[in-house]
């Protein structure tokens, strides 16, 4: 019986490594909701949108070996958020969009949550001149829209995979 468990764990580990290799070849890394593991964004969808209202900006090695621009913002309640901006992300957008207190001048925002667990992951931004409600298709297809995701609410898939432990008795 124990050899069957060993065989299953070895095949699961080697299967994971094969999929990880494909992911590294394409240069894409999945970003997951830290609360539930839902696949929220892909690294190829990063889109830096600079804001003059950012308290700080830095380049950081966050996604694999890639350096990405991170911006720090503060909301009116004094809470601070470090965000990455993406062309698109698999989030639920809570319409209507609001143009008050936007971190990106000329854009309206709406709260973006995880479709599975409803955790707050960030905000979706669209031009102020757009209607307050738009379809997901209109949002996704536009070059003028973007999503700002909070770094602390995300988990890299490659990092999450390292959290799985193989019992010592199964290791060679």
N, C-alpha and C positions, 0 to 999 in steps of 0.2 A: 504493500500500500504506500509506504513512504517513497518508493522509487517513482510511483505515479505522480505524487506531489512534486517531486524534484523535476521530473520531465515537464510537467505543466508550468512550473515556475521558470525553468530555463527557456522554454518556448515563448512564454510571455515576455521575458526580458529580451530575448533576441528579436521578437516581433516588434517590440517597442524601439529597439535600436535601429531596425530597418526603417521604420517610419520616421524616426528622428533623422536618419541620414538623408532621406528624401526631402525633408523639410529644410535641412541645412543646405542641400544642393540648390534649392530654389531660393534660398536666402530669406524665406519667410518664417516668422515666428508668431505663433498664436499667443494672444493675450486673453486671459481668462478672468471672469469675475472672481474676486478673492473670496466672496462669501459662498458661492455654490459651484464654481468651476465652469460656468457657461462660457462658450467661446464668443468673446465680445469683439475682438479686432485682430487684424493681421498686420504685421510690421510693414508690408508693402503699401499699406494705405496711410502711412504717416504723411502728414501734409503740414509743414510748419506755417503757421499764421501768426505773425508778430503783432503784438499789441503794445501801443504806447502806454497803456495803463498797467502793465505788468510791474509789480514791485521789484522783481529781479528776473534775470534770465541766465541760464547756464547750459552748457553742453554736457551731457552725462552719458556714461555707458550704461544703458538700461536694457536694451533689447539685444540679447546675444552679445556680440562684440561691437555693435554699432553705436556710435555716438549720436545722440538725438537732443534737440533743443527742448528744454524744460522751462516753463514759465511759472512764476509764483504770483498768485492773485489773492486779494482779500475781499470778502463780501461786506456789506454794510453792518453785519453783526460782529465783525472782527475775526471771523474764521478764515484761516488761510488754506489755500489749496495749491498744490503743485500739479500742473497739467501738461499733457501731451495732446497735440491736435492731430486729427485724422480726417481724411476725405470722407470716410464712412465708418460706421461701427454698428454692430447688431445690438441696438438698444431700443427701448421703448421711449418714444418722445411724448411728453405730456403737453399737448396744445391747450390753450393758445400760446403763441410766442409773445414775449414781453420785451419791449424796447427800453424799459427803465433799468438803470444801473447796469448796463452792459459793459463787460470788460473789453469788448471789441467794438469801437465806434463804428456806426453804420450798420450794425447787426442787432437783430432781436434774438433772444435766447428762450429755450424751453428746457426743463429738467429732463435728463436722460437717465433711465433706470434699467436694471437688468431685466430682460423679459421673463426669466425663470423665477428669481427670488425677490425681485422688485427693490434691490439695494440701489441707492443713489450712486451712480457711476460718474456723472458729470453733466454736461450741458450740450445741447445741439444749437448751432447758430445758423441763421439765415439772414439775408439782406432785409433791412428795415422796410423797404418798399414792397416786399412780398406780403400776401395776406397772412393773417395770424394763424390760419390752419392751412397746411399743405399735405399732400399725400406722401407716403414714404417713397414712392417711385419718383415724384418730383424732387424730393430732397436728395435722394441718392444720385440722380442723374445730373444734377446741377454742379457746375464747377465753382459756384459761389457759396456753397454750404460747407460746413465742417462740424466736427464733433470734438469737444475738449473733454478728455477723460482724466480723472484724478488718479495719479500714480499709485497712491496708497490703497486704492480700491481694486487694483489689477494684480494679476499674478502671471508670470511668464510660464508657458506650458513646459518648457525645458526645465525650469526650476521645480515646478510641481512634480515632475517625473522623478526628481532626485529625492523627494520626500517619501517615496515608496521604499520600504525596506525588505530585503530578502534575508530570511533567517540565516544565521551563520552556518548551520548544518547543511544548507543548500549551496553555499559558496565553495568554490574550489580552492 
